[in-house]
Amino acid sequence: MTALPELRIDRELCAGHGRCFDVAPALFAEDAEGYGQVVAPAPDADALGDARLAVRACPEQAVRLSGVGGAGRAHPPEEI
């Protein structure tokens, strides 16, 4: 069985740079405190490129994408 993609932000790591919602506004938004929040936690195939871009753009490595393969910065095996 293939795992479905799951997009999330580790709130403990997020420093509020906002790069996730700058590079992928269909997947992320800014919350009331200026931090990123996921608005599309299960991106479809067309949005996976933007999701991967957001993962690579986060300087704190707080954006996580699991359930898919792919290259990006070094992340634990359960993430891209």
Secondary structure in CASP SS format (residue, H / E / C, confidence):
PFRMAT SS
TARGET T0000
AUTHOR 0000-0000-0000
METHOD secondary structure of the structure
MODEL  1
M C 1.00
T C 1.00
A C 1.00
L C 1.00
P C 1.00
E E 1.00
L E 1.00
R E 1.00
I E 1.00
D C 1.00
R C 1.00
E C 1.00
L C 1.00
C C 1.00
A C 1.00
G C 1.00
H C 1.00
G C 1.00
R H 1.00
C H 1.00
F H 1.00
D H 1.00
V H 1.00
A C 1.00
P C 1.00
A C 1.00
L C 1.00
F E 1.00
A E 1.00
E E 1.00
D C 1.00
A C 1.00
E C 1.00
G C 1.00
Y C 1.00
G E 1.00
Q E 1.00
V E 1.00
V C 1.00
A C 1.00
P C 1.00
A C 1.00
P C 1.00
D C 1.00
A H 1.00
D H 1.00
A H 1.00
L H 1.00
G H 1.00
D H 1.00
A H 1.00
R H 1.00
L H 1.00
A H 1.00
V H 1.00
R H 1.00
A H 1.00
C C 1.00
P C 1.00
E C 1.00
Q C 1.00
A C 1.00
V E 1.00
R E 1.00
L E 1.00
S E 1.00
G C 1.00
V C 1.00
G C 1.00
G C 1.00
A C 1.00
G C 1.00
R C 1.00
A C 1.00
H C 1.00
P C 1.00
P C 1.00
E C 1.00
E C 1.00
I C 1.00
END
